[in-house]
């Protein structure tokens, strides 16, 4: 079972919007990218986690996709 807290949902949306503003606004495709990065490890290990509950909170979101935001910030300075 996958549980995503309300705080995690808010952080996912905030992160996607922030990157869209910083780089290029590609709308929901950015949200897809953020979710894909966030769930990459869970998706890979899902077969071995049968019957377990995985909870994702805002800290998990920041840890998983924080690099996307940093890369987006740096991309503004690349010529």
N, C-alpha and C positions, 0 to 999 in steps of 0.2 A: 504494500500500500504506500502511496506517495501522498504526503501531507505538505501543503505549502501554506505557511502562515500568512495572515493578512499583511503583516509587516513585510514579508518577502515579496508578496504581490506588488505592494507599493514600491518597493525598491527595484523590482524588475521593470516596472513601468517608468520609474524615474530614470533609471539607467538607460533604457532604450531611447527615451525622449532626449536625454542629455547628449547622447552620442549623435542622434539625428540632428540636433542643433549645431554640434561642433563640426561634423564632417559633411554629410549629405543627408537630407531628409528622404529616406526611402520607406517611411511609414512602418507598416506592420512587418515588413521584411526584416527590419532592424530588431523588432521584438522577437521574431523567429530566431535570429542569430543569437540574441541574448539567452533565450530559453535553451537553444541547442548547446551553447557553451556551458550553461548551468547544469544541464542534465546529462552531459557527456559521460561522466564517470558512473552515474546511477544507471544509465542505459547499458553501458558496457558490462556492469556487474550484476544486472538484474537477474539473470538466470540463477546465480548463486545466492541471491537474497530472497528466494521464494518464502513467503510467509512472514517476512519482516516488514516493519513500518519504517520508512525513511521520512524524516521531517526536515524541510528546508525552511530556514528562517532568513532574516535580513542579513545576518553576518555571513551566512553561506553564500548569498547572492554577491555581496561585496567581495568575498574571497575568490569566487569563481569568475566573476566578470569585471572586477575592478581594473584588471589589466586592459580591457577593451576601452574603458574610459580614459586611462592614462595614454594609451596609444592614440586615441582620438584627439586628446589635448595636444600631443606632440605633432600630429599630422598637420596642424594649422601652421607650423613653423617650417615645414619642408617646402622648398621651392620647386 
